[in-house]
Amino acid sequence: MYWYKSKLLITASFGLFLMSGLQSCKPDIKENRAGMKYFDIKGFFKNDSARLTQLNQSIYKTVKHNGVSESKTVHIANWGTELSLFSGADINKPAWKDSYKVTVDSNLIVYQALTPDLKMREIRIKLVAGKVKYMIILDSTKNILYSSLEKLSYFPDSLYLIQKTQTVKLLGTNKYDISGYFNHR
């Protein structure tokens, strides 16, 4: 019985030590959106998700996998989750502050990755009177086992579209298309 209590005490002590050590390694993450170099994609989709939740309207959604599709009218309970791929395209990370070429032409902002290792390859944002009219995001991931190409298109109050091609060595290629149409009446 002594060995059991001793082993339990050592295990519990090690667990607490490990947890306290991991906590001290965690960097302080403070989100300061004021010093951003690029358009606030994460903030835009957070606000638009809240707006869409407030509207509480249904959408006509189509999901297609390798040419087989299914469509139906659905009510989205959590727009933050539904649009998480879009908000995840945030390029305002301190390590990436000089990683994108910025081109501004009239009402179009284009961000292009300067190095091939960046997942977010290109982002196009059309603004009219300070409001987003559309956003198109291209991302790509490639290594020796896996490649993925994704195009995300968002037109507020009209459509969102996710197009993805994924190739895994030995398993082949899969194509996915997800579209959601607002005001589909």
VMD Tcl script that draws the C-alpha trace (Angstrom):
set ca {
  {0.00 0.00 0.00}
  {2.93 2.34 0.69}
  {4.25 1.93 -2.87}
  {0.78 2.83 -4.25}
  {0.58 6.07 -2.22}
  {4.16 6.91 -3.07}
  {3.60 6.29 -6.78}
  {0.40 8.35 -6.70}
  {2.18 11.22 -4.91}
  {5.08 11.15 -7.42}
  {2.68 11.06 -10.37}
  {0.59 13.94 -9.00}
  {3.71 15.98 -8.20}
  {5.12 15.38 -11.68}
  {1.79 16.36 -13.26}
  {1.65 19.63 -11.29}
  {5.30 20.34 -12.12}
  {4.68 19.71 -15.82}
  {1.57 21.89 -15.87}
  {3.32 24.76 -14.09}
  {6.28 24.45 -16.47}
  {4.03 24.51 -19.53}
  {2.20 27.54 -18.21}
  {5.48 29.44 -17.79}
  {6.45 28.64 -21.39}
  {3.24 30.09 -22.75}
  {3.86 33.54 -24.22}
  {1.68 36.43 -23.22}
  {-0.65 36.89 -26.16}
  {-2.22 40.29 -26.19}
  {-4.25 41.16 -29.19}
  {-3.50 44.72 -30.13}
  {-5.36 45.35 -33.36}
  {-4.34 49.05 -33.42}
  {-0.79 48.36 -34.63}
  {-1.84 46.15 -37.54}
  {-0.06 46.52 -40.84}
  {-2.66 44.73 -42.96}
  {-6.46 44.72 -43.22}
  {-8.12 43.29 -40.10}
  {-9.55 40.09 -41.61}
  {-10.09 38.46 -38.23}
  {-11.95 41.50 -36.88}
  {-14.01 41.83 -40.05}
  {-15.27 38.24 -39.86}
  {-15.88 38.49 -36.13}
  {-18.12 41.52 -36.74}
  {-19.79 40.02 -39.79}
  {-20.46 36.77 -37.93}
  {-22.20 38.77 -35.20}
  {-24.20 40.67 -37.84}
  {-25.29 37.45 -39.57}
  {-26.26 35.89 -36.24}
  {-28.37 38.97 -35.50}
  {-30.09 38.71 -38.92}
  {-30.95 35.08 -38.15}
  {-31.69 34.22 -41.78}
  {-31.36 30.86 -43.47}
  {-29.06 30.21 -46.42}
  {-29.08 27.87 -49.38}
  {-26.01 25.69 -48.90}
  {-24.41 23.26 -51.32}
  {-21.66 20.83 -50.37}
  {-19.85 19.02 -53.16}
  {-17.20 16.33 -52.76}
  {-15.52 14.94 -55.88}
  {-18.48 15.91 -58.06}
  {-21.22 14.54 -55.78}
  {-23.29 17.35 -54.32}
  {-26.07 17.91 -51.84}
  {-28.01 21.16 -51.42}
  {-30.54 22.38 -48.90}
  {-31.75 25.42 -47.02}
  {-30.17 25.57 -43.58}
  {-30.07 27.84 -40.56}
  {-26.53 28.52 -39.32}
  {-26.44 28.62 -35.53}
  {-22.79 29.65 -35.21}
  {-21.52 31.96 -37.94}
  {-18.12 32.25 -36.25}
  {-17.58 28.54 -36.82}
  {-19.09 28.61 -40.31}
  {-16.70 31.36 -41.42}
  {-13.67 30.21 -39.40}
  {-11.61 29.39 -42.51}
  {-12.01 33.01 -43.58}
  {-11.12 34.53 -40.21}
  {-8.19 32.12 -39.98}
  {-6.63 33.89 -42.98}
  {-5.47 36.70 -40.68}
  {-1.99 37.79 -41.77}
  {-1.51 40.35 -38.98}
  {0.98 38.26 -37.04}
  {4.13 40.05 -35.80}
  {6.38 37.52 -37.58}
  {4.68 38.31 -40.91}
  {4.75 42.11 -40.73}
  {7.04 42.41 -43.77}
  {6.04 39.18 -45.52}
  {3.48 40.52 -47.97}
  {3.65 42.88 -50.91}
  {0.77 45.35 -50.67}
  {-0.79 46.81 -53.80}
  {-3.58 49.36 -53.55}
  {-5.37 50.30 -56.74}
  {-8.46 52.46 -56.41}
  {-10.72 50.39 -54.13}
  {-8.82 47.11 -54.41}
  {-6.21 45.96 -51.88}
  {-4.01 43.00 -52.86}
  {-1.64 41.20 -50.49}
  {0.84 38.80 -52.10}
  {3.19 36.53 -50.17}
  {6.86 37.36 -50.70}
  {8.15 33.89 -49.83}
  {6.91 30.45 -50.94}
  {6.70 29.09 -47.37}
  {3.74 31.31 -46.40}
  {0.41 29.49 -46.49}
  {-1.64 32.60 -47.32}
  {-0.53 33.25 -50.88}
  {-2.80 36.10 -51.94}
  {-5.67 38.12 -50.52}
  {-7.83 40.51 -52.57}
  {-10.21 42.88 -50.83}
  {-12.56 45.19 -52.71}
  {-13.78 48.16 -50.66}
  {-16.47 50.63 -51.68}
  {-17.12 53.57 -49.36}
  {-15.11 51.77 -46.66}
  {-17.26 48.61 -46.81}
  {-16.06 45.22 -48.01}
  {-17.72 44.28 -51.30}
  {-15.76 41.06 -51.68}
  {-12.75 39.22 -50.34}
  {-10.89 36.44 -52.12}
  {-8.24 34.44 -50.28}
  {-5.84 31.94 -51.86}
  {-3.82 29.64 -49.67}
  {-1.54 26.76 -50.41}
  {0.25 24.12 -48.37}
  {2.75 21.68 -49.78}
  {5.15 19.11 -48.36}
  {6.43 15.71 -49.45}
  {3.25 13.89 -48.35}
  {0.50 16.43 -48.81}
  {-0.58 19.39 -50.91}
  {-3.60 21.61 -50.56}
  {-4.89 24.53 -52.59}
  {-7.79 26.55 -51.23}
  {-9.76 29.48 -52.62}
  {-12.10 31.30 -50.26}
  {-14.51 33.86 -51.72}
  {-16.77 36.04 -49.61}
  {-19.38 38.50 -50.84}
  {-21.24 39.96 -47.82}
  {-25.01 39.49 -48.02}
  {-24.68 37.45 -51.19}
  {-22.40 34.39 -51.18}
  {-19.51 32.57 -49.57}
  {-17.60 29.91 -51.44}
  {-14.91 27.48 -50.31}
  {-13.07 25.57 -53.03}
  {-10.40 23.11 -51.94}
  {-8.24 20.56 -53.73}
  {-6.29 18.21 -51.50}
  {-3.76 15.63 -52.63}
  {-2.33 13.08 -50.23}
  {0.36 10.71 -51.51}
  {-0.92 7.14 -51.70}
  {-4.52 8.29 -51.10}
  {-5.10 10.49 -54.14}
  {-6.91 13.76 -54.73}
  {-10.12 15.09 -53.22}
  {-12.02 18.17 -54.34}
  {-14.42 20.02 -52.10}
  {-16.76 22.92 -52.87}
  {-18.98 24.52 -50.26}
  {-21.23 27.42 -51.15}
  {-23.73 29.38 -49.14}
  {-26.17 31.77 -50.78}
  {-27.80 34.51 -48.72}
  {-31.22 35.85 -49.70}
  {-31.89 32.82 -51.88}
  {-35.64 33.31 -52.30}
}
mol new
graphics top color blue
foreach p $ca { graphics top sphere $p radius 0.5 }
foreach p [lrange $ca 0 end-1] q [lrange $ca 1 end] { graphics top cylinder $p $q radius 0.2 }
display resetview
